[in-house]
Amino acid sequence: MKRIRNQRGAALLETAITLPLVLLVTVSIFEFGRAYQTWQVITNAAREGARVAVIAASTDGQVSAAVRDYMTSGQLPAATTAAITVERTVPFSGSNTASRVTVGYPFNFTVLNPVMRLVRRGSTTGQGTTTMTSQALMRNEG
């Protein structure tokens, strides 16, 4: 009888130790999946902006609008706070030029930031946002 009680306590202790670790791994998978999806939307938004930027008659405002529209349709909540840089005369092969669109987006890990602050009090990883950056380069028309 005494042996069964000890085994029950050991199983409870093992569960108490492993359950938080399993939950942390599971949440991390979801968080990094969300980060990867966000990075994909940012990359495609930079490409859309570069497609507009290579047209000779387009303006920087039109490029920024195309990028923000794509980010909004990609369900990114802070599309208006994205930093968008347009360079139109980037040297390309030979005498050609290209347009480069750079998009910087503030990304915040929803669950992992507070967890990092709990694990390590002075952690800078768990504070604030991470800026994701993507670039697209396309040869100008004409």
Secondary structure, DSSP 8 states (H G I E B T S, - for coil): -HHHHHHHHHHHHHHHHHHHHHHHHHHHHHHHHHHHHHHHHHHHHHHHHHHHHTSTT--HHHHHHHHHHHHHHTT-TTGGG-EEEEEEEEE-STT-EEEEEEEEEEE--TTHHHHHHHH-TT-STTSS-EEEEEEEEEE---
